[in-house]
Amino acid sequence: MYIVTKERALAQARALSGALAFAERAGWHFDHAARLMLRPPFSNYLHVAASELLLVPSIEPSRGDLDIVDRGMREARCDALVVKASTAGKPMLYCAVGRWRHQQNLWCHERRPWLTEHGQVWLVAEHAWAEDPGTSILLGPKRLQVASEPPRLYAREMAAGFERADVFLAQIWGDL
């Protein structure tokens, strides 16, 4: 159980608003009539039926918390996008992506939002030492699209995409 502080409450709001902003950018719609009925502790996850995705806003979850998301994925037979907001320092979002598989879900951690010049949202490894750094994920109206390389290979272009994402989120959060 967490003690709710002002910083944690703000981080929760940033995670939710960031996740919803990504959903809007990706063209995801939440069909409340066809809502997937998940039992607790998964019932607060947002379900994007057309993308077969569970959208999970969170605050810096531990691997144990991700185990709970993993169980929710198994129950729903959906991929998961965990949008994690920092509780200290510069407001940042990091994402973990779980891809549902019959035998075992596959996870990709430590991805930052990266925007193209046209506003497409990718999740990209910020550092070469990140887990599976070559894997990037495009958020679109259908299922998550996994690419074996980042959308841009040059450092200057990578930095510009991260900056566009940071500015986009700062506008959503009212930090500009």
JOMOVEN-V487616 format. One record per residue. N is the residue number from 1. RES is the residue in one letter. SS is DSSP state (H for helix, E for strand, L for the rest). PHI is phi as a letter, one per 30 degrees, with the letter a starting at -180 (* if undefined). PSI is psi in degrees with one decimal (* if undefined). Layout:
# JOMOVEN-V487616
N;RES;SS;PHI;PSI / N;RES;SS;PHI;PSI
This chain:
# JOMOVEN-V487616
1;M;L;*;135.9 / 2;Y;L;c;145.8 / 3;I;L;d;127.5 / 4;V;L;d;115.6 / 5;T;L;c;170.0 / 6;K;H;e;-41.5 / 7;E;H;d;-41.8 / 8;R;H;d;-40.9 / 9;A;H;d;-41.3 / 10;L;H;d;-42.0 / 11;A;H;d;-39.8 / 12;Q;H;d;-42.8 / 13;A;H;d;-39.2 / 14;R;H;d;-41.0 / 15;A;H;d;-45.8 / 16;L;H;d;-47.9 / 17;S;H;d;-36.5 / 18;G;H;d;-43.7 / 19;A;H;d;-42.5 / 20;L;H;d;-34.8 / 21;A;H;d;-41.2 / 22;F;H;d;-42.6 / 23;A;H;e;-43.5 / 24;E;H;d;-45.0 / 25;R;H;d;-38.2 / 26;A;H;d;-12.3 / 27;G;L;i;24.2 / 28;W;L;d;142.7 / 29;H;L;b;140.8 / 30;F;L;c;109.2 / 31;D;L;d;99.7 / 32;H;L;d;-24.3 / 33;A;L;d;-35.7 / 34;A;L;c;33.2 / 35;R;L;d;133.3 / 36;L;L;d;125.4 / 37;M;L;c;98.4 / 38;L;L;c;146.2 / 39;R;L;d;159.5 / 40;P;L;e;144.0 / 41;P;L;c;15.1 / 42;F;L;c;-5.8 / 43;S;L;d;-15.3 / 44;N;L;c;0.6 / 45;Y;L;d;146.0 / 46;L;E;d;132.6 / 47;H;E;c;125.2 / 48;V;E;c;95.0 / 49;A;H;d;-45.7 / 50;A;H;d;-26.9 / 51;S;H;c;0.5 / 52;E;L;h;59.3 / 53;L;E;b;140.5 / 54;L;E;c;123.5 / 55;L;E;c;120.3 / 56;V;E;b;98.1 / 57;P;E;d;141.0 / 58;S;E;a;171.4 / 59;I;E;c;107.1 / 60;E;L;h;61.9 / 61;P;L;d;149.0 / 62;S;L;d;172.7 / 63;R;H;d;-31.3 / 64;G;H;d;-39.4 / 65;D;H;d;-37.7 / 66;L;H;d;-26.1 / 67;D;H;d;-35.8 / 68;I;H;d;-43.3 / 69;V;H;d;-41.0 / 70;D;H;e;-42.9 / 71;R;H;d;-38.4 / 72;G;H;d;-38.6 / 73;M;H;d;-41.7 / 74;R;H;d;-42.6 / 75;E;H;d;-41.9 / 76;A;H;d;-15.4 / 77;R;L;h;47.8 / 78;C;L;b;159.0 / 79;D;E;d;169.9 / 80;A;E;b;141.5 / 81;L;E;b;110.9 / 82;V;E;c;116.5 / 83;V;E;c;112.4 / 84;K;E;c;128.7 / 85;A;E;c;141.7 / 86;S;L;d;150.2 / 87;T;L;c;-6.6 / 88;A;L;b;154.9 / 89;G;L;i;-157.4 / 90;K;L;d;133.4 / 91;P;L;d;120.2 / 92;M;L;b;153.8 / 93;L;E;c;137.3 / 94;Y;E;b;153.7 / 95;C;E;b;150.5 / 96;A;E;b;136.6 / 97;V;E;c;125.0 / 98;G;E;c;128.6 / 99;R;E;c;122.4 / 100;W;L;d;134.0 / 101;R;L;b;153.2 / 102;H;L;e;-44.6 / 103;Q;L;d;-48.7 / 104;Q;L;a;135.0 / 105;N;L;d;145.8 / 106;L;E;c;130.4 / 107;W;E;c;144.1 / 108;C;E;b;116.7 / 109;H;E;c;171.9 / 110;E;E;h;52.5 / 111;R;E;c;137.1 / 112;R;E;c;149.0 / 113;P;E;d;139.3 / 114;W;E;b;126.4 / 115;L;E;c;138.1 / 116;T;L;d;172.4 / 117;E;L;d;-23.8 / 118;H;L;c;3.9 / 119;G;L;j;7.0 / 120;Q;L;d;140.3 / 121;V;E;c;124.8 / 122;W;E;c;155.6 / 123;L;E;c;119.0 / 124;V;E;b;145.1 / 125;A;E;d;129.9 / 126;E;L;d;-32.2 / 127;H;L;b;150.7 / 128;A;L;d;-23.3 / 129;W;L;d;3.1 / 130;A;L;d;158.5 / 131;E;L;d;124.9 / 132;D;L;h;62.2 / 133;P;L;d;-21.3 / 134;G;L;d;-12.8 / 135;T;L;d;125.1 / 136;S;E;b;153.7 / 137;I;E;b;129.2 / 138;L;E;c;129.2 / 139;L;E;c;117.6 / 140;G;L;b;-178.2 / 141;P;L;d;-20.3 / 142;K;L;c;-153.7 / 143;R;L;d;157.4 / 144;L;L;e;135.1 / 145;Q;E;c;120.1 / 146;V;E;c;130.7 / 147;A;E;c;147.9 / 148;S;L;d;-3.4 / 149;E;L;b;157.5 / 150;P;L;d;159.9 / 151;P;L;d;-25.3 / 152;R;L;b;138.1 / 153;L;L;c;-19.4 / 154;Y;L;d;142.3 / 155;A;H;e;-41.7 / 156;R;H;d;-42.0 / 157;E;H;d;-37.4 / 158;M;H;d;-46.8 / 159;A;H;d;-39.9 / 160;A;H;d;-39.3 / 161;G;H;d;-39.9 / 162;F;H;d;-40.2 / 163;E;H;d;-42.9 / 164;R;H;e;-41.1 / 165;A;H;d;-42.2 / 166;D;H;d;-42.2 / 167;V;H;d;-43.3 / 168;F;H;e;-48.0 / 169;L;H;d;-38.7 / 170;A;H;d;-36.3 / 171;Q;H;d;-40.9 / 172;I;H;d;-41.1 / 173;W;H;d;-6.7 / 174;G;L;i;26.4 / 175;D;L;c;-2.5 / 176;L;L;c;*
